[in-house]
Amino acid sequence: MKDLMDSLKDMDYRVRRDAVLSLKGTASKENTALLIESLGDDNETVSSEAIKILKNFGEAALPHLIGALKHSSYTVRRNAAQVLAGMGNAYLQTLLDLAKTNDDDIQFWISEVISQFGSRSVKTLVEIIEADDMPAKLCAISALGRTRVKEAVRPLLHCLDEEQWTIRKTAAQALIQLGQLAVDEVIRVLNCGVTDREFWAIQILGEISGSKARKSLISKLLSENIPVDQKQVILQSMRNMESVEVVEPLIQMLGDKNWFVRKQAADTLWELGEMGQEHLIRALRSKNTDIRYWSVKVLGDLQCLDAVPQICQILKNDSSWSVRASAALALGEMGYEDATLDLVDALRDSSEYVKKNAMVALNRIGEIKQAKSQISEEWVQGFTRQVFSDLQSSRTRGALARLKEMIRDVPDFPKPGVMFKDIGPLLASPNGLSDVSKLFAASLKGRDIDLIVGIESRGFLLGAALAQLLKTGFVPLRKKGKLPPPVLSQKYGLEYGEDELELSEGIVRNKSVIIIDDVLATGGTAKAACDLILLSGGKVEGFLCLIELDFLDGRAKLPGVSVESLIHY
Ligand code: AMP
């Protein structure tokens, strides 16, 4: 038999896991030290066993765990913090006392650990903030952001008055992390009259999604006497708001008296793309010259062909030469050949400026026509798709990072050794479900799908939301005994024992389906789902899931199936 040290370094994670399990009997110094090293194991199954055993060691392991917060490996430090957090209330006082020592290295982790005790940690964290030790203060401020309790909001708002910018910035980030818990109080600061505080409130609300934050920023934007720089920050944050509610206020800002505000509102409308087009076309009839001017420009830049007839009218009839000139440029920008005659007419406009722009536009249309004749339609389509996907990808990355943050790791649930990925916080957040659906929909673009099939039970939630977005039907795959007859069923193996999925007979026959679930782990469930669809005469177009546990290699069980996951662990 290999000796223990070798086993703990074996290539095969199962050997390492068994070696870790063999340490659980005695909470000796040696065993604890070995377990702490295994906290850094890059296989989650091994590290989560070590976490579990150390938690059970309790007080005996406490000093070693605190020491491990200074370990050279980040994973060890993070997992040691997780063990401490999971050891429960009995040790909270020790941790609170430790939080007040001034060892910077462990301060960060201890603040992190005690923040998990929610309300009970707030008082100590506030004491740390009030004492004037800068690194400790910053750690405690961040930790307040992670407490997920309302009591943390007030002390953080106080920090926004501190002299150092770093402190104010850290407090703002912590308030953003508290999200909806902080919204009401931050909205109150939004109109407090102190410019600097208002500025922070705008930044925080801009990052917190949800309709309350959005509405408060919109009404601030439209309020009287708001300084130009505040307007600009609000306009900037509207880029991420992807809600049609922001479109009208933005159009109003196209008529602002400050050029920078007008320009920024136009840029933001451009960023929002299709969402604002209809409103912008309506704004072409506005009495305000600036609003017409900028609406024409944005529609041209967006290549909105629906707006061409109205823009041609503006080119002919608008009372303002600057708007007519903007219309000429927009038509050129769109490369719309049918506008050629109108542009030729515009060469006789009374304004030199309009004439010049009509000339530029005619050249542009010529250039585009020539370029088009030289390249194949297919190439143009491919190129446009690429540009579009580059534009999208930065947004997608942001959305994925936000989603990942909202997935909670729950060790040893529903049974020991399993790291459960809890999507509860994601579902509870205002944009979580809709972001997941949008990302799923983006990965299905161009595919012909008749039905979305969701696997009980979290696959129902994600699948139904997607079906609604795609306007397809939805079919549930249920656990045995839930569906009325006639049903088809398929058994599949679980780690211990068997389970069975059922499908209403005939419902997917001759249909192309996408199967949805929250997590792809060993792949047993997904395989049973695919088999069941095939058995009942359907075609599996693909399997989509939110989370894939790569180390379990579940996709190996699904050869020939297109498998896509948004988030990988
Ligand atoms: P599997 O058959 O092993 O691929 O497991 C997939 C099913 O079990 C999915 O329906 C998941 O909802 C659930 N599942 C498996 N592992 C986890 C996990 N770590 N966290 C949450 N759900 C899981």
Boltz pocket constraint, residues with backbone or C-beta under 6 A from the ligand:
constraints:
  - pocket:
      binder: B
      contacts: [[A, 413], [A, 418], [A, 419], [A, 420], [A, 421], [A, 422], [A, 455], [A, 456], [A, 457], [A, 458], [A, 493], [A, 517], [A, 518], [A, 519], [A, 520], [A, 521], [A, 522], [A, 523], [A, 524], [A, 525], [A, 526], [A, 554]]
      max_distance: 6.0
